[in-house]
Amino acid sequence: MGHMNTQPNTNNRSSLIRLPRFILAGSILTAVSVFAVTQTVENGGNDKKPAIVLDAKPLSHETKMATSFAPVIKRVSPSVVKVFVTSKADPAGFDGDQSDLLRRYFGGRQGGQRQMEMPRQQGIGSGVIVTTDGYVLTNNHVVDHASDVRVSLQDGREYPAKVIGTDPKTDLAVVKIDANSLPAIQMTDSEQVEVGDTVLAIGNPFGIGQTVTTGIVSATGRSAIGLDYEDFIQTDAAINPGNSGGALVDVEGRLVGINTAILSRSGGNQGIGFAVPANLARDVMESLMKDGKVTRGYLGVMIQDLTPAIAKKFNAEGKSGALVGDVSANGPAEKAGLQSGDLVVEFAGKPVTSSRQLKLQVARVKPGESAEVKVLRDGAEKTLTVKVGDQPNLDRLAKNDKQPAAKDTGTLNGVAVEELDRQARREFNIPESVKGALVTQVAPDSAAADAGMSPGDVILELNRQPVKSAEDAIRLTENAQDKTTLVKLWSKGGQRFVVVDETRTS
C-alpha cells in the first residue's frame, strides 16, 4: 500500500529523536544482579482527586523587553526534578549458541547451571511536580521498561518512585513519590498559546544539572514523531538529550508543555524541539492518576484530510474538516448515521479543520457521553448525535505480495486490476465482505502512484459509482468526462478516498 511520504528528508540526514534517557557520558553500564525486577503499573487507588493548580487566563501581549527571567525561574525551578532510572539490558540479539558460550564466563550458579548475568543500564531524564502530594509528570520513554525509578528534587532530597501509569500513545507517564508540601507547578490553558510567545525550557540536559533555555513558540499543532496522538508545540528554545519530561513554561512560569522530542541532524539541539501541550498532558495525567490507564473516546471511522482535489469532487471547495472514508460496522458512528463520504466540520461544538484534530477531540470525550457531529453530505449540512464508545484494539495486519497483472488501458493509466478471487483474498488478507476490483500493479511514474494507489488495494468506487468487479472498473474508466478520477479504496482493512489527477500527463 503506497502512502505519501511524510518522513523527514533522508537526503538531508535529518532525524526525529525522542530525547534519550541513557546518557553516554562516562561509564554508565555496569554488571549487577542477574534477577530482573518486574515493573508493575499501579492504579492510583485514590478516589480523592489530587489538586492540580490551573491558571487559564491568557498572557498579556503587550510588547515589552524583559531584562531578566530570574524571578520566574526561582519560582518554577523547584518544580522540575531529575528522574533516575535503572533498566535491565535487553538480552535480545543473543542466540542460543552465544548465550551458552557467555554462560561460561558470566554469572553464578542456580540449580547447578551457570546463568549469564545481564548488565543494567542507568540513565537520567526530567520530570515536573504536578501536585503537592508527590505526583510527577514525565515522558513514557523515560521510564519505559524501568526496573527502578528515583526522583531527585532541586534541594537534594531523593525519593524512590512508583510508576502510576504510562501512555505510549502520547509518550507521557506519571510517577509518584511519598512526600508532601511539594512545590507543584502551575498549569495553563495551552490552547491560548500563540506562535511568537516567549517560552522557557527547564530540564537536565546530558545529566549536567538543571538548565534553563529560552526561545519562542515556533508553531503549534505539529504532528512530528509518529505517535497515535500528537498536537505538539514547536519551540526554538534549546532542548537536548536529558530534557525529556522537563517543563516548557511561559513568561509567567506556567506549564504550557512537556518537552519530548527534537528534530536534529546531529542528535543535539538545532532549534526545533517539540513539547506535548499542557491540555493534552493534563487529560492523560488525570486519567493515569485516577485509574492507572487512559480511556479514550471512539467513533469507529477511518478519516483523512480534505485535499483541494478531493474537496472539488465532494463540492466542498473552500471547506476544511475530516473526510470519512470508512465506517466500522455496528460502531458509534454507524449507529449515529455517519456515512462514508461525509465531511465532519464540527464535533462537540468545536470546528474540525483536519483528521488529526478530530481524532484528538474525540479522544477527549469519555466513553458513554454523547456529542453532536456536524457533517456536510453531498453539499448539505446535517447534525447528528453520536454516543462515543470505548476504544477497542484497532491493530490490523495485512500481507502485500506481488501478483500477476492484467493491463488496463482506461483512464487510470498504469493501473492493472483483476477479479477478487479466493486466492487474492488469501494473499492480500482481504475480507469476504469487501467487493470490488483488486489492484495488482501500479506504474511507479503514474498519476495513480502519486495519488497513493498500490498493489493490494481494492477499488470500491469510481467517481461515486460502485465497482463490483474488474470489468466494472474498466468500464467506468473508458468514457470518463475528465482526467481526474475520485477513487474509493479499501486498503489494509479500511477505506479511503484518493483523487487521481492525470491532467498533468494527458
N, C-alpha and C positions, 0 to 999 in steps of 0.2 A: 504494500500500500504506500503510495507516494504522498508526501506532505510538503508544503512549502518549508524551506529550510529556515528555521528561526534561531539556529545556533549562532554563537559569535563567529566572526570570520576567522577561520583557521589559518588563512594566509597571513594574517597579522599576528598570529601566535598569541591571541588574547585568550583568556580563560576566566570563567567564573569560579570563585573559590569561596566555599563556606569556611569561615575563618577557623583554622585547625586549633584543637586544644592541645596537641602534642608539640611541645617546644623543643626544637632540635639544638638548642644552645647548651653545651655541656653534656655530661654523661647522665642521661635520664633513664636508660633501660638497665634494669637490674634483675638478677635471678632471685626469686623469692619462693614462697611456699608453693608446693605442687597442687594444693587443694584450692579449687576455684570457689569464690564466694558468689552465691546466686543473688542477683539483684531482683528484688520484688517491687512491683509498683503498688503502692499502698493507697487506699481510699483516704480521703481527708478525714472521714469518720466524724464529722462535727457539723451538726445541723445549724449551729450558730455561725453565720457568715462573717469571716474576718473583715475588719474595717479597711477599705481601700480609699485612700484620700484622692478626691477628684476635684479639679478646678477647671470648669469648661468654658470660662469666659475667654473671648478672643483676645489676641495680642493687640496692643496699640501699634498702628502702622505709621506713627509719626516718625519722620526721618531725623535721627539724631545719632551722633557718633559716640559710642561707649568708649570711655578711656580705660576701663578695666572691668573684667568679669569676675574679679576676685570675690566680691560678696556673694555672688550666685554660687560659685564653686565651693566656697566654705560651707554654704548651706546644703548643697547637694552631694558633695563627695562622700560624706559618711554613709550615704545610702547605696553606694556602689561597692561591691565586695569582690574578692578573689574566690574562685571556685576551683579547688584542687580535686583532681580525680585520679583514681588508680584503676586500670583495666588490665585484665589478663590478656596477654598476647594471643592472637588468633593462630591456632596451630594449622589452619588450612594451608595447603601447599606442601605439607609433608605427606608423602605417600607411605604405604605400609613399610616398604623396604627402608626408607630413610628413617622412619620412626624407630624401627628395630635397631638400626645402626646407632642412632643417637642414644638409645637407652643403655648402651654400653658405657656411656660416658657421663650421663646426667642422672640426677635424681637419686632417691633412696629406694628401699625395698618395701613392697607392700604385697603381702600374701606370697612371699617367695619370688616375686617378679620385680625386676628393676623397672622403674617408671620414670619417664622423661619429665624433667622439671621445666615448665614453660616460664619464661620471664614475664614480668608485668610491665606495662607502660604507665608512666606518670605524666600528667600534663596539667595545664592551668588555663582557665578561661575566666570570664567575668559574670557577674550577676547583679541584680538590683533588688533591694529590700522593698517589698510592696505592702507589708503590714507590720505593725509594731510587734506582733507576737511571732515573727520569725519566718514568714513565707517569702521565698526568694524566687524571682523570675529569671530564667536564663534560656539558653538555646538547647534544643534536644541534642544536637550533635556534640555539645559539651559533655553531657552526662550519659550519652548513649553507651550501653554495654559497660558502664562503670561498676566495679565491684566495691568501691569505697569512694565516698564523696565527703569533702570537708569544705567549710566556708570560713574565710578569714575576713574579719572586719577591719576597717581602717585604723581602729585604735589598737589593733594587735590581737584581739581576742579571736580564738579559733574554736569552731564547733563542728562535731560530726553532723552530717545532714542526711535526711531521708528523701528519696525521690518520691514525691507525692503522685506525680503523673507526667507523662510525656505526650507530645502531639507531633509526630513526624511530618504531618501534612502541612504544618506551619513552621516547623523547626523550633518549637517552643517547649519548655519544660518548667515545672515548679518543684523546688526542693524546700524542705522545712528544717529549721534549726530550733533547738529548745532554748529560747531566750525571749525576753520581754523588754518592753520600753525601748525598742529599736528605732533608729531614725528612718522611718518609711518615706519613700519618695512620693511626691505629689504628682498625680497623672493629669493629663488634659485631654480635650477632645481633638484627636488627631485629624478629624475631617476639616477642622478650621486651619490646619497648617497650609501655608501657601508657598509657592515657588518664590525664592528670594528671602524668606525668613532666615534669620541667623540662628544657627544651632551649634551646640557643643557636644562633642563625643567624649565620654568618660569610660575608661576601662583599663585593662592591664596588658598592653601590647608586649609581646615577646617575654612576658614574665618579669619585666624590669621594675614594676611598681605602677601605682595608679598614675595615669597620664590623661591630660585634657587637651583636646584639639578643637579648633573652631572652623566653621565654614558656613555655607548656606544650604537651604533645601534646593537641590538642583532639579528635581522632578518629583511627582507623586504618581501613585497608581502604576508602578512598574511591576512587570512580571519578568523575572530575570533568571532564576536558577532551577526551574523545573519542579517546584513544589506543587502540590494539589491546590493550595490556596495561597495566592500571592497578591499583595497590594502594597508593595514596598515604597518607602520614602527613600529617594536617592539623595545623597549628600556628597559634597566635596571635602567635608571635614575628614582629616586623616584617620583612617581605620586600618589596623594591621592585625596579623595573627595574635590571638590572645584577647582581642577586643570582643570576641563572640560573647553575647549575653550582656554586654555593657549597655550603658544608657546613652540615648540621644535626647538632649533636653533643649528647651527653648531658652530665651534670654531671661526668663523669669524662673528658670530652674525646674520647670515642669516636664515630666517624661512625655516625649512625643513618639519614641520608638525604641526598639531593642535591636542593637547592632548585630547583623547576622552574616553578611557576605560582602565580598569585594569583587570588582571586575579588574583583572590585572594581567599584564604580560610577564611580570617578574615574580609574582607571588606576594609582593608588598603593596603598599598604598600607591595608587596612581590617580587619586582624585575621584574615583567612582565607588562609593560604598552604598550598601542597602540596609535599611532597618525595617523591621516589622512594625507597622503603625500601632500606636498605643491602644486604639479602639479594638483592633483585632486581637492584640495581646491580652487586653482586659477580658474579652469574651472567653478566650481559651483558658486564661488563668482562673477565672471564676468557676468554670466547669471542672477544671482539674482539682481545685481546692475543695469543691463540694463533692464530686463524685469520683475523682481519680481518673477520669476519662473525659473525652469531649464527644458530645452528642450533637449532630448537625441535622438541619432540615434537609429534606429530599423531595424533589419534584418528579423525577422519573422522565427526564427529557435529555436528548442529545442536542446540544446547541452549538452555534457557530456565529462568528461576527458577520455583520452585514457589509459586504463589499459594494462599491458603486455598481459593478456589473450585475451582481445578484439583486441589488435594490431595484435596478431598472426592470428586471424580469418580474419582480413582485409589485410593480407600481408603487414603490416606496422610496423614490428618489428624494434625497434631502432628509431622510429619516435616519434615526440611529436606534439600535436595540440589539436583541439577541434573537437570531433566527432558529426556530425549532426544526431540526432535521428529522428527529425520530422521537416517538412517544412510547415509553415502556408499557407493555400490556398490564392492565389492572393496577397501574401506578397512580399516584395522586393526581398527576397532570391529566391522564386519560379520564379519570373519574370526574375531573372538573370540566372536561370538554375541550382541552387543548388539542390541537391537531398539527401534524407535520405541515410546515409552510407558514405557520403563524409567526408573526414578528412581535416578540414581547418588548413593549416600550415602557412599561411601568410595573413595578412589583412592590406591594405593601406601601403604596403611596409615594414611592421614590422612583424617579426616572431611571431607566435602564439604557446605558449607552454602549454596552459591549457584553459579550458572553461571559467574560471573566467577572464583570461587575454583578451580573445576575447570579452567578454561582456563589459569590460572596454574600449577596443579600439573602439568598435562600438559606445558606448555611447558618445565618444568624437567627433564623426563626426556629423556635423549639418545636420538635415533632408533636403533632396533635393540634397545634394552633392553626388558625385559618388566616389567609391573606388574599387580598384582591390582586388579580393579574389583569392588566390591560394589554390587549393584543390588537394588531392590525391583521385582518384576514381578508384577502382579496380587495384590499384598499379600504375596507370598512372597519371601524373601531368596535371592539367588543370588550366587555368587562366580565371576567369570570372569577369565581371564588374557589380557591383550592385549599384543601386541608393538608398541610405539609406532613409528610411521613418521616420515618426514621431511616437514615441512610444505610442501605444494605451493602454487602461486599460486591463491588462492581468490577472486580478484576476479571478480565477476559483474556483468553488465549486464542491465537489464530495461527494457522500454518499457511505459508505462502510459497508454493512450489511452482516451477515453470510448467507450462502446458503447451502442447502443440496448438497453433493458431490457425483460424480460418480468416482470411483477409476480408476487410470491409471497405468498400470504396465510397461510402456515404459521406455525409457532412463531417462526421467525426473522423477526419483523416488521420491515419496512423493507428487507429484503434481496431483491434480484432476481437470478435466475440464468438461464442459458441453456446450451445444449449447447456442448461444446468442439469446434468445427469447425476446419477448416484456417485460415480467415481469423482466428478468435480466437487460435489458437496463434501465428500470424504477428504479429498486432498486440500481443500481450502477451508474446511471446517465451517461450512455454510448450513444453517438450519433448514429443515424441510419447509418451514413457514415462509422462507424468502423465495419470491418468484421474480424472474427477470432473465436478463442475458448476462452471462459470465464474460468479463473482460479477461482475455488471455494474453493480449500483447498491446503495448503502448509504445509507439516510436518515441525515443528519448528527445528528439528535436521537434515534437509535435505540440500543438496548442493544448491538446488533451493532457499531455505530460506536464506542461506548465500549469495547468489548472489543478493538478494533483491526482489525476486518474492513474491507476496502476493495475497490473495483473492481480487477479483475485477479487477485485471489486465486482459488484453486481449492479447492472443498470436497472433501476426500478421504474424511472420515468424519464421521458424526454420532452422538454417544453410542456410540462404538466400533464402529458399523456402517458397512461400506464404502459409498461413494457412487460409482456409475459413470456417472451421468447426471443431468441437471437433474430428470428425473422421479423418480429415487431421492431426491434432496434434498427435493423437495416431499412425497413420500410419507412419508419418515421424520420430517417435522416436523408432519404432520397430526394424529397421535394421541399427542403427547408426554405422558408421565406427570407432568411438572412443567415449570416455566417456566425451568429452567436447562438449557442445552444445551452439551455438550462438543463442540467443533468442531475437527477436524484440517484444517489448511490447507496448501496449497502457496503460497509467497509468494517471489517473486524467486529461484527456484532452490532453495529449501529448504522444510522442513516445520516447522510449529509447532502448538501447541495453544492454543486460547482458550476461555474459558467465557463464553457469552452469557447474562447473568442478566436476565430480563425480569420478575422478581417485583416490582421497583420500579415497573414501568409497567403491570402486568397489571390 
